[in-house]
Amino acid sequence: MRKYWHVINTGIQNMMVYRVNFLFRAAFGIIPLMATIYLWRKIYEGKEVGSSVAGYSLAGMISYYLLVTIVDALTAVNEDDWQIATDIKDGNISQFLLKPIDYLTYRFCLFVAGRFIYVAVALIPVGLFIYYLRTFFVGPVDLPTFVLFLFSVALTAVLQFLMSFTMALLAFWVLEVSTFIFILFALEYIAGGHLFPLDILPPVVSKVLNFTPFPYQLFFPVSIYLGQTSGSAIWRGLIIQTFWVVIFYFVARFVWSRGIKKYSAVGG
């Protein structure tokens, strides 16, 4: 395992080069977040004091989007899929086929390193913004719920990575995977809870989405923190989330094994 710790260490050093880029990305990412929060504040202004939308008070709704920003910073894939596709197209994976290094584990180590640096840099603008809205930010229901929230966030990060890794492996068969990556991103953005809490959807639609992997990429851990998901629903959701992680792990392994059989590289 020491070689993978070395990969993480090297990845952290490489990602430090982009720390200013990460800072500006996190800072400018707050602008649409501010617009969304102000929109919901206007919506709640037209309602009675203490009223709620789909079980969310104004503080709960604002906290939802703040938590979305935090979870997204911790778990989002940052160009890893593009880099994997490029490695395949340019023949860079040949070196991994001749060494005792598992490419999936190697890429996951780089993903962890990238998230570590991004979170460290984004902590400044995001932390200041959360402090500015601290009166609206609600805390977790209790300590056990917070622990389950952290566990779900970890599963979310693994699921995000495995889905992106699998999608990038399509580069074994097609020259350009950008269309597939954008389609996956659009589905994640809409069905994952980026735009709005999935609770506000019709119950039938919400229940159907709960059996897909998308809510577990963002919405589910946030709903645990806010107490929107509680009791047996938490454990059911964690089981489904773990199921999708296992499924995409084996799918990634299967697609990799089939893709390697089609892979060819020339040159020296």
N, C-alpha and C positions, 0 to 999 in steps of 0.2 A: 504493500500500500504506500510505501514511501515515495514511489514515483508519482503517484497521484497527488500527494501533498506538495511535491515539487511543482506539479502542473498548476495547482491552486496558487502557490507562491509566485510562480512566473506570471500567471494570469493577472494577479493583483498588481504586479509591477507594470505589466503592459497596459492595464486599464487606467493606471494613474496618469498616463499620458493624456487621457480623454477627460480628466476631472473637470476642466473648465467647460467642456461641451456638456457634460452631465449637469453641471451647475446651471447653465443657461437653459437646458432642456427642462429641468425641474422648475426653474423660476417661471419660464414662459408657459409651462403646463398649468400654472395656477390661474392664468387669465380665463380660460374657458370654465374652470372650476368656480371662479368668482361669479361669472355670468350665470351659471346654473344655480348657485346659491341665492343670488339676488332675484332670480326668476321665481324660485320657490317661496322666498320671503314675500314677494308680491302676491302670490297665490294665497298664502296664509293670512295676509292682511285683510282679505275680503271675507274671512271666516270669523266665527266667534272665538273669543279667547279660550284656549285649552282644547280647541277642536283638533281633529287629526284626519289624515288622509291615509287610508289603508292601514291604520294602526300606528302611523308615524305622527308624532307631534312635530312642531317646527324644529325643536332642538334635535329630535330623533332624525328628521330628514337631513338637516345640515350635517349631523354626525355621520350619517350614512355616506355622504359624498366625501367627507374628510377621511373616513375609514377606507373608502374605495381608493383614494389617492395613496394611502399608506400601504394597503395590501398590494396594489398595483406596483408600487416601487419595490416591494419585497419579492414579488413573484413574476413580474412581466419578463418575457423573453426580449432581449435587446439585440436584434440583428444576428442572433445565433443561427437562426434558420438560413439566412442569406449566406453566412459564412460556411455553413455545412454544405449548402448547394454549390458554392464556389469551390470548396475543397474537392468535391466529386467531379465537377466539370473540368477543373484544372489539373486533375490527377494527383492532388496533394495527399490523398488518403493512401497512396501506395506505400508510403513510409510506415504507416500503421499496420499494414498487412504483413510486414517483415519484422515487426518488433512485438514483444509481449505486452502490448498496450491495447486495451479495449477502447475502441473509438467512442462508443456511447458514454462510457465512464469518463473518458478524456474530455469530451464536450460538456458533460455535466459539471466537471470540476471548473472549467472555464466559465460556465454559466453562474456557478456559485461565486467565483471571484468577481465577475462583473456585477452581480447583485450587491456584493459587499461594498464595492467602491461607490456604486451608484447611490446606495442608501446613505453611506457616510457623507457624500456630497449633498444629496437632496435633503438631508436632515436640516440644513440651514434655512433654505426658503420655505420648505413645508412646515418645519417646526415653528417658524415665525408666524406663518399664516394660521396655524392651529392655535397658537397663543393669542392671536388677534381675535379669534372666534371662540375663545376658551369658555365663554359663558354659555355657548350653545353645545359644546362638546360633552357628551354624556360618558360616564365611565361604564365598565362592564358590570353585569348583574352581580356577580360574585367571583371569587378566585377560581373555583372549579370551572366555571364557564369561560373565564379568561384562558385557562390552560387548554381547554378544548378548542378555543379559538386559535391559539398558537399552533396546536397540532393540525388543525384544518388548514391553516395558512401554509404549513410545511407541505402538506399533501397537495395544495393548490400549486405551489411552486414546481413540484415534481410533475404534476399533471400538465402544467403549461409547457414545461420543457419537453416532455415525451411527445405531446401532440405536435409541437413545432418541429422536433427532430424527425418524426415520422413523415410529416409533410415535406420537409427538406429532402428526404431520401428519394422523393419522386424524380430528383435530378438524375437518377440512374436511367430513367426511361425517357424523360423529356428535356429539351434544352433550356427551357425557361419555366421556372416554377412560381414566378411572381403572381400569376393569376390565382393559383391554388392558395398561396400564402395570404393574399388579400381577401379571398373568399372566407378562409378560416378566421382571419382577423375581424371581418365584418360580423360573422356569426358570434364570435366571442364578445364583440362590443355590444351587440344588441341583446343576445340571449344570455349573456354573462352578468348583466346588471350594471354595466358602465353608465348607460344613459339614464336609467331609472330603476328603482327597486322592483323586482319581479312580482312583489306582492300586489302591485296595482293592476296587474293583468287580470283578465277573467280567470276564475278558479280552474276551469278546465285546461286552459292554456298553461297556467302555472304548474299544474300537476303533471302535464305531459313533459314540460321542460325539465322537471325534477328527475326524470329518468334519462336525460341526456347529460353529457359531460360538461356542458357550458355553464350552468349555474354554479358548479363546483370550482370554476376557475376564478370566481370573485364573489358572487352574491352570497353563497352559502356561509363562508367564514364571517362575513360582515353581519349576516343575520343572526349568527350565534352570539357575537359580541353584543349586539343591540337587544338580545332577548326575543327577537321575532321568531326564532326557532328555539324551542326548548323541550325538555323532557325526552320522551322516546323519539321525537322527531330528529333530535340531534344525533342520536345513535344510529337511526335509520339513514340519515344523511351521510354520516361518516362511513358507514358500511358501503353505501353506493359510491361515495367519493373514492374509497380505497379500491373498490371493484374497478372503477374506470382507470385508476393508476395502474393496477395489475394488468388490465386488458391492453392498455396502450404500451406497457413495457413489452409484453409478448408480441404485440403487433409491430413495434419498432424493431425487435429482434428478428422477426420473420421477414419484414421488408428489407432489412439490412442483408440477411442471408440470401434472399432472392436477388437483390440488387448487385451484390458482389459477383454473382455468377454472370451478370451481364456487363460488368465493369471491365474496361480495358484502358490501358495507359501506354503511351509510346514516348520515346525520347529518353534522355539521360540527364 
